[in-house]
Structures are given as C-alpha cells and as structure tokens.
Amino acid sequence: MFKFYDQILRKHPIGTQALTTAGLFILGDVLAQQVVERRNDKHDILRTLKLGAFGGLIAGPSIALWYPFLQKNIKLGTETKNVVARVVLDQTLFAPTFLGIFITSTTLMNGHSFADVKTRLKDGYSEALINNWKVWPAVQMVNFAFVPLLYRSLVVNTIATGWNTYLSLLTSRLNEKK
C-alpha cells in the first residue's frame, strides 16, 4: 500500500497531498463528532464534508507548496540552523495565517457573515494559536530534521488527525455562539 501511495505522491504531489489531507480532516471531524461529542446517529455529515473540502481545497495544497518553499529558500549554512529557521517561519508565518484562514473559511462555509468571522476570530483565534504552539513546534522540529521532503505533509497529516479533531470541536463551539 505504501509503495502505491509513494508512486502516486511522486507523480501527483499536490493532488495526492490534497486528497490525503481531505481524508484526514474528515477523519478528524468523525472522531470529534462520534468519540468526543458522542453524536452517534445524529452525525452532521454536512459539517464533515465542509471540513473535508477545506482540507482538500485549502489545507492540503497549501501544505504541499509550503514545505518545498521552505526547503528551497532556507539555506543558512548548517542543517540545525535550517531546521530551526523552518520551524520558526512555519510557526510565525504559516500557522497564524492558516488558523485565520481556517476560522474564516469554516465560518463562511456555515453561512455566517463577515461580521461573524470577526467575532469568531476574536473568540477563537488566540486560543487556537496558543494550542498550536503547544503541539506543532516539536512536531515540526522532528519533521524538518528527519523526514524527507516528499513525506513531510504525510507525517503532519497523520499527527494532524488529533489536531483536526480539536479544530472541528473549536469550529463547532464557535458556530454555536450566536
């Protein structure tokens, strides 16, 4: 199975990573709804599909482009300096931007207004960013130091299943606020 995935990933890196990310966003929301929220037969399939769409159309392609950009442009002399610089850029540029786009996109996908986006960013952005910094710097340090470029988004997407569960719960909580 991994050999097949590897072949497809090499031929179609952005598309493969987009589909992988969509699938893992879907899994994260299913876990959020079924394991954490215990919705059982009241599963909100539309919510799951919206998060999958975000994963496939926004998160997957952006991650697939971000890692090669960092790899190509961060050349500081030693691999340790490169890894640290990539993590710093990832956590100070990509993560804050990504979280803002996530909250904005999911708010709009749920039929809310731009005024609601502003409220949800005020209510949830700082919390999400602080929680991001509790998890992702260590993951990215290992990812950038030891994982070949082609597989970095797969590693992140695998770890992100739990993170996506958190984001799904955060979005659901923010969307319940009127």
Disulfide bonds with the S-S distance in Angstrom:
none
